[in-house]
């Protein structure tokens, strides 16, 4: 029997176990288009994986038993829990709460120094599990390409034309779904949903001793239940330039997943193992469609209604008949 302080080793757990249906469908769709992968690999080959790796070797601290031993201990535990060999892990100097996974052939994980300072052990374990989840799910190629394309778009690099911008927009939409998947991986690494909620609160600006998770979750529910037409439209517009869903939304999604019973089933040993047959692509699409059909339809309808109202108001203001 596992005590509350022990973690179950999720032997041979397959990342499909925790992947959000919309993430699975989007990533499968990308992988089904060989030209898309080829284009991304060509761009990546132009800039190279080696310069990225060298940048972190030269400007960051590689975590080990003697460098950031606390982080190393938590990282090794998270890797054991998710039954995966550790990837290179770095800490870079940055005063922003963040972490990310990079690389194509040789993935690696980076923590910002502020993340290490601000998060307690369980919260940091959640973040480490989240990033491990990205690597295990094969996200790093796409995450790296998204960052490269985004940075190029900021400086107006010629390669970022209309087609590349469309790819970047699609990648950013996919990443928002991928983050929901890897939040689940983070929970499985720490095997407690509470640190995940606290981490989301801190990402939103919360401070230990000055905020509480209960009120934060109430705030998330208030956001989700807002039915005002204009608010629904702004919800769609607000995320278009973001790579991550809003922290309150991530917290609400975490709670929904936990309350569905999926977490308890996985920890009890009911999960997909590596090597088991792939889920049919049509099934992934169907699952994603079922998950997002209503929200997408409502958002589209609300946008149409809002546009009509704007046009009507202009007509009235200018006396158009």
C-alpha positions as CSV (number, residue, x, y, z in Angstrom):
1,X,0.0,0.0,0.0
2,X,1.2,3.5,-0.9
3,X,1.2,6.0,1.9
4,X,0.3,9.7,1.3
5,X,4.0,10.6,1.3
6,X,5.0,8.0,-1.3
7,X,4.8,8.3,-5.0
8,X,3.8,5.4,-7.3
9,X,6.3,4.8,-10.0
10,X,4.3,4.9,-13.2
11,X,6.3,2.2,-14.9
12,X,6.4,2.5,-18.7
13,X,3.6,5.1,-18.7
14,X,2.9,6.3,-22.2
15,X,2.5,10.1,-22.6
16,X,-0.8,9.5,-24.4
17,X,-2.2,8.7,-20.9
18,X,-2.1,12.4,-19.9
19,X,-2.4,14.1,-23.3
20,X,-5.4,16.4,-23.7
21,X,-7.7,15.3,-26.6
22,X,-7.3,18.6,-28.4
23,X,-3.5,18.4,-28.0
24,X,-3.4,14.8,-29.4
25,X,-5.5,15.7,-32.4
26,X,-3.6,18.8,-33.2
27,X,-0.2,17.1,-32.9
28,X,-1.3,14.1,-34.8
29,X,-2.6,16.4,-37.6
30,X,0.9,18.1,-37.7
31,X,2.7,14.7,-37.8
32,X,0.4,13.5,-40.6
33,X,1.7,16.2,-42.9
34,X,5.3,15.3,-43.9
35,X,5.9,18.6,-45.6
36,X,5.1,20.5,-42.5
37,X,7.7,18.5,-40.5
38,X,10.2,18.9,-43.3
39,X,9.8,22.7,-43.4
40,X,10.3,22.9,-39.6
41,X,13.4,20.7,-39.8
42,X,14.8,22.8,-42.6
43,X,14.3,26.0,-40.7
44,X,15.8,24.3,-37.6
45,X,18.7,23.0,-39.7
46,X,19.4,26.5,-41.0
47,X,19.8,27.9,-37.4
48,X,21.0,24.6,-35.9
49,X,20.4,22.8,-32.6
50,X,24.0,23.1,-31.7
51,X,24.0,26.9,-31.2
52,X,21.0,26.6,-28.9
53,X,22.7,24.0,-26.8
54,X,26.0,25.9,-26.7
55,X,24.2,29.0,-25.6
56,X,22.9,27.3,-22.6
57,X,26.2,25.6,-21.9
58,X,27.9,29.0,-21.9
59,X,25.3,31.1,-20.2
60,X,23.5,28.8,-17.8
61,X,24.3,26.4,-15.0
62,X,23.9,22.7,-15.7
63,X,22.1,21.0,-12.8
64,X,23.9,18.2,-11.1
65,X,24.5,16.7,-7.7
66,X,26.8,19.5,-6.9
67,X,25.1,22.3,-8.8
68,X,21.6,23.1,-7.6
69,X,21.5,19.9,-5.6
70,X,17.9,20.5,-4.4
71,X,16.7,20.9,-8.0
72,X,18.7,17.8,-9.0
73,X,17.1,15.7,-6.3
74,X,13.6,16.8,-7.3
75,X,14.3,16.3,-10.9
76,X,15.7,12.8,-10.4
77,X,12.6,11.9,-8.4
78,X,10.2,13.3,-11.1
79,X,12.1,11.3,-13.7
80,X,11.8,8.1,-11.6
81,X,8.1,8.7,-11.0
82,X,7.4,9.1,-14.8
83,X,9.8,6.3,-15.5
84,X,12.1,8.2,-18.0
85,X,15.8,8.7,-18.3
86,X,16.7,12.3,-17.3
87,X,17.4,14.9,-20.0
88,X,20.0,17.7,-19.5
89,X,18.6,20.3,-17.2
90,X,19.9,23.9,-16.9
91,X,19.1,26.9,-14.7
92,X,19.4,30.3,-16.4
93,X,19.5,33.8,-14.8
94,X,16.0,35.3,-15.4
95,X,13.7,37.1,-12.9
96,X,10.5,35.7,-14.4
97,X,8.6,32.6,-13.4
98,X,9.1,30.3,-16.4
99,X,10.6,27.0,-17.6
100,X,10.7,25.4,-21.0
101,X,11.9,22.4,-23.0
102,X,13.9,22.8,-26.2
103,X,15.7,20.6,-28.7
104,X,15.0,18.3,-31.6
105,X,17.3,15.3,-31.5
106,X,18.7,16.0,-28.0
107,X,16.0,17.6,-25.9
108,X,16.9,19.6,-22.8
109,X,15.0,21.5,-20.1
110,X,15.7,25.0,-18.7
111,X,14.4,26.6,-15.5
112,X,14.6,30.3,-14.8
113,X,16.5,31.1,-11.6
114,X,13.4,33.0,-10.3
115,X,11.4,29.8,-10.6
116,X,13.9,27.9,-8.5
117,X,13.8,30.7,-5.9
118,X,10.1,31.2,-5.7
119,X,8.6,27.7,-5.8
120,X,8.7,25.2,-2.9
121,X,9.7,21.6,-3.5
122,X,6.3,20.3,-4.5
123,X,5.6,23.3,-6.8
124,X,9.0,22.9,-8.4
125,X,8.4,19.1,-8.8
126,X,5.1,20.0,-10.6
127,X,7.0,22.3,-13.0
128,X,9.7,19.7,-13.6
129,X,7.1,17.1,-14.3
130,X,5.4,19.5,-16.7
131,X,8.6,20.0,-18.7
132,X,9.4,16.3,-18.7
133,X,5.9,15.7,-20.1
134,X,6.7,18.1,-23.0
135,X,9.7,16.0,-23.9
136,X,8.0,12.6,-23.5
137,X,5.1,13.8,-25.7
138,X,7.5,14.8,-28.5
139,X,6.6,18.5,-28.2
140,X,10.1,19.9,-28.2
141,X,10.6,20.1,-32.0
142,X,7.4,22.1,-32.3
143,X,8.1,24.2,-29.2
144,X,11.6,25.1,-30.5
145,X,10.3,26.0,-34.0
146,X,7.6,28.1,-32.5
147,X,10.1,30.1,-30.4
148,X,12.4,30.5,-33.4
149,X,9.6,31.7,-35.7
150,X,8.3,34.0,-33.0
151,X,11.6,35.6,-32.4
152,X,12.2,36.0,-36.2
153,X,8.8,37.6,-36.6
154,X,9.7,40.2,-33.9
155,X,12.7,41.4,-35.9
156,X,11.1,41.2,-39.3
157,X,13.3,38.4,-40.6
158,X,12.5,37.7,-44.3
159,X,11.8,34.0,-43.7
160,X,8.8,35.0,-41.7
161,X,6.4,35.8,-44.5
162,X,2.6,35.3,-44.5
163,X,2.9,31.5,-44.8
164,X,5.3,31.2,-41.9
165,X,3.1,33.5,-39.8
166,X,0.2,31.2,-40.5
167,X,2.3,28.3,-39.3
168,X,3.4,30.3,-36.2
169,X,-0.3,31.0,-35.4
170,X,-1.2,27.3,-35.7
171,X,1.8,26.4,-33.5
172,X,0.8,28.8,-30.8
173,X,-2.8,27.5,-30.9
174,X,-1.5,24.0,-30.5
175,X,0.9,24.9,-27.7
176,X,-2.0,26.3,-25.7
177,X,-3.5,22.8,-25.8
178,X,-0.2,21.1,-25.2
179,X,0.2,23.1,-21.9
180,X,-3.0,21.6,-20.6
181,X,-1.6,18.1,-21.4
182,X,1.7,18.7,-19.6
183,X,0.0,20.2,-16.5
184,X,-1.4,16.7,-16.1
185,X,2.1,15.2,-16.4
186,X,3.2,17.7,-13.7
187,X,0.5,16.5,-11.4
188,X,1.4,12.9,-12.0
189,X,5.0,13.7,-11.1
190,X,4.2,15.2,-7.8
191,X,1.0,13.1,-7.3
192,X,-0.9,15.9,-5.6
193,X,-3.1,18.5,-7.4
194,X,-2.6,21.2,-4.7
195,X,1.0,22.2,-5.7
196,X,-0.2,22.6,-9.3
197,X,-2.9,25.1,-8.1
198,X,-0.5,27.0,-6.0
199,X,1.9,27.2,-9.0
200,X,-0.8,28.6,-11.3
201,X,-1.6,31.2,-8.6
202,X,2.0,32.2,-8.5
203,X,2.1,32.4,-12.3
204,X,-0.8,34.8,-12.1
205,X,1.0,37.0,-9.6
206,X,0.1,35.4,-6.3
207,X,2.4,35.5,-3.2
208,X,2.8,33.0,-0.4
209,X,0.9,34.3,2.6
210,X,-0.9,37.0,0.7
211,X,-3.2,34.9,-1.5
212,X,-5.1,31.6,-1.3
213,X,-6.0,28.9,-3.8
214,X,-9.7,28.8,-2.9
215,X,-10.3,32.4,-4.0
216,X,-8.2,31.9,-7.1
217,X,-10.3,28.9,-8.1
218,X,-13.4,30.9,-7.5
219,X,-12.0,33.6,-9.8
220,X,-11.4,30.9,-12.4
221,X,-15.0,29.7,-12.2
222,X,-16.2,33.3,-12.5
223,X,-14.2,33.7,-15.7
224,X,-15.4,30.4,-17.2
225,X,-19.1,31.2,-16.4
226,X,-19.1,34.7,-17.9
227,X,-21.8,34.7,-20.6
228,X,-21.8,38.3,-21.6
229,X,-21.5,38.5,-25.4
230,X,-18.7,41.0,-25.5
231,X,-16.7,39.1,-22.8
232,X,-16.9,35.9,-24.8
233,X,-15.5,37.7,-27.9
234,X,-12.7,39.2,-25.9
235,X,-11.8,35.8,-24.4
236,X,-11.1,34.6,-27.9
237,X,-9.1,37.7,-28.9
238,X,-7.1,37.8,-25.7
239,X,-5.4,34.4,-26.3
240,X,-4.5,34.9,-29.9
241,X,-1.0,36.2,-29.1
242,X,-0.4,33.9,-26.2
243,X,1.6,30.7,-26.1
244,X,0.1,29.6,-22.7
245,X,-3.5,29.6,-21.5
246,X,-4.3,32.0,-18.7
247,X,-3.3,30.6,-15.3
248,X,-6.9,30.7,-14.0
249,X,-8.0,28.6,-17.0
250,X,-5.2,26.1,-16.5
251,X,-6.2,25.8,-12.8
252,X,-9.8,25.2,-13.8
253,X,-8.8,22.6,-16.3
254,X,-6.6,20.9,-13.8
255,X,-9.5,20.7,-11.3
256,X,-11.8,19.4,-14.0
257,X,-9.4,16.6,-15.0
258,X,-8.8,15.7,-11.3
259,X,-12.5,15.6,-10.5
260,X,-13.1,13.4,-13.6
261,X,-11.4,10.5,-11.8
262,X,-8.7,10.2,-14.4
263,X,-5.9,11.0,-12.0
264,X,-6.9,8.4,-9.4
265,X,-7.2,5.7,-12.1
266,X,-3.7,6.5,-13.4
267,X,-2.1,6.5,-9.9
268,X,-3.9,3.2,-9.2
269,X,-2.2,1.7,-12.3
270,X,-4.8,2.0,-14.9
271,X,-2.9,3.8,-17.7
272,X,-1.6,3.2,-21.2
273,X,1.8,1.6,-21.4
274,X,4.5,2.4,-24.0
275,X,4.4,0.2,-27.0
276,X,0.6,-0.3,-26.9
277,X,-1.1,0.4,-30.3
278,X,-1.6,4.0,-31.3
279,X,-5.1,5.3,-30.9
280,X,-6.7,5.7,-34.3
281,X,-6.4,9.2,-35.6
282,X,-10.1,9.4,-36.2
283,X,-10.7,8.6,-32.6
284,X,-8.4,11.5,-31.5
285,X,-10.2,13.9,-33.8
286,X,-13.5,12.7,-32.5
287,X,-12.4,13.2,-28.9
288,X,-11.1,16.7,-29.6
289,X,-14.2,17.6,-31.5
290,X,-16.4,16.4,-28.6
291,X,-14.2,18.4,-26.2
292,X,-14.3,21.7,-28.0
293,X,-17.3,21.6,-30.4
294,X,-19.6,23.6,-28.2
295,X,-17.1,26.2,-27.0
296,X,-15.8,26.8,-30.6
297,X,-19.3,27.1,-32.0
298,X,-20.3,29.5,-29.2
299,X,-17.2,31.6,-29.7
300,X,-17.9,31.8,-33.5
301,X,-21.5,32.6,-33.0
302,X,-20.8,35.3,-30.4
303,X,-18.1,36.8,-32.7
304,X,-20.6,37.0,-35.5
305,X,-23.3,38.6,-33.3
306,X,-20.7,41.1,-31.9
307,X,-19.7,42.1,-35.4
308,X,-23.3,42.6,-36.4
309,X,-23.8,44.9,-33.4
310,X,-20.7,46.9,-34.2
311,X,-21.9,47.4,-37.8
312,X,-25.4,48.3,-36.6
313,X,-24.0,50.9,-34.2
314,X,-22.0,52.5,-37.0
315,X,-25.0,52.6,-39.2
316,X,-27.1,54.2,-36.5
317,X,-24.3,56.7,-35.7
318,X,-23.9,57.8,-39.3
319,X,-27.5,57.6,-40.2
320,X,-27.0,54.8,-42.8
321,X,-30.3,53.4,-44.2
